[in-house]
Amino acid sequence: MGRCWQIVVSIVVGSSLLAACFPSVLAADAPTQQALSAKLAEICRKHDVPAMSVAVVDGKGLVASQCFGVRKRGTSDQVELSDRFPLGSCTKSMTATVSAVLVDSGKINWETTIGEVWPKATDEFIHPKLRDVTLEELLSHQSGLPGDISEISSQAWAKFFEESQSPVLERRRMLTLFLSKPPTQARGTFVYSNLGYAVASAMLETRAQEPFETLMAKHVFEPLEMPSADFRTLKLAEQLKPPLLWGHRAEGGAPMDPRLAGAENPSVYAAAGTVHMSIEDYAKYARWHLVGSPSPVLRSQGAFDQLHQPIVDYTLPGCKYGCGWICSDTALGPALTHAGSNTNAFAVIWVLPESNFAAVVCTNSGEPQAFPACDELMAYLMKELATKRAGGQEVTPDRLVGRYQLTPNFIFDVSVKDGHVMVGITNQPTQEVFPDSPTKWSYRGVDAQLEFSLRATGPAYAVTLHQNGASQKAVRMRN
């Protein structure tokens, strides 16, 4: 359980309250829906997965959504768009988002340490080498903690599936059992850790004085209008009524009754991956990240941008891990992605801000073929939809205007005068730059080019100076 998948799609590797959700679900283009429906059916049959659900969004809203297949293999019970799929480790970026909410409100900082959250705890309860581990290190898998509770104690891990206490108390028990033990990895290096996220969630609820699940509902699910979203616990699972979406085991593909213990990770792992929701609600979350405005979840742009900041080298070449996101540069621009599996289901999300494209795909199978099925469908979506949007968004010079800081003493000041784009640099004269494309502008007489980074909407968030074979990125300064 608690599995995280590494996912690469071969085709690409190389405001107001309502602005961040669907103000109204846009009527998707009929040919797009028909083509997507046919491709979805083809991929389900090809890879022998019981069901798949998919949604695509751009900056304006829902582009297309479809589902195909059956809720339980061997039955005729058809899956519907309203079915709630488990997101597995895709939950992690949501946990990071809750962290940003508390940072925004001053209740915690990215640099807050485990020892600062529980200052009265002695070395008997917090190992000295874990005391200075920060929230950001936990969210970016650099804490030194092992990947899973099961790596420390299989007996303790099995006991957590009983969920004999509230999730908050389960996390307190987890802290008592494991924070006193020395780290098993070198701090500051990437080692994927579900346990680290469980510790982070306990830090958040301690500082906020509210259960982690309440924080997520209040600050993410409700503002983004995601009514289907919930944390699956054994108590809630036992109350489920048909029709039920069944998972299918990673080994052998046998159907897994969602009402039984083991169908989902235990509640102690809520922050690492026990969220369930409908595909269209998940797409609302993807669109919020795509659009790039902190509202309605966050107050500040700085807190939002921190969520997308590459922090540490990831296990795939050319990729880095941020706070709950795998960050990579692709042929379609910078990408945010993650995959998740509870061993009975699989989910994946991709966000391509510069291509005005985001998509989410879920399947109710944890079998080995679940990954290639989702991968193939995502590659199709990018080829058919993201590539059509890449460079196709309206990029006017006004979207480039702003001040961008490369170093404390090196700032680009971009303005538009009589239709001409002018760039001033600290202690240097202002010069005009000329378009090579809507986002790339070059100097005359100087071998240098400025490349602006844009999301689906709004102003550029960064500019990269390409000169003398080197590239340096300057980030937009906040007013």
Protein Blocks (a to p, Z undefined) as FASTA:
>chain_A
ZZacddddfklgoiafklmmcfbacdddfklmmmmmmmmmmmmmmnopabdcdddddfkb
cfbdcdedjfbghiabdcdfklccdekjmlmmmmmmmmmmmmmnopacfklcfklmmmmb
cfklmcfklmmpcfklmmnopnopafbfklmommlmmmmmnopacfklmmmmmmmmmmmp
ccfbdehiacddfklmmmmmmmmmmmnopafklmmmmmmmmmnopakbccddfklmmmpc
cdddddddfbhoiacdfkbghjaccfklmmnopcccdfklmmmmmmmmmnopablkbmbf
klmmmmmmcfbdcfbehiacdehiacdddfkopaddddddehlaccdddddfknopacdd
ddfbfbfklmmmmmmmmmmmmmmmmmmmgopaccdfklmgccddfbfklccddddeehia
cdddehiacdddddfbfkbccdehiacdddddddfbdcdfbdcddeehiacddddddZZ
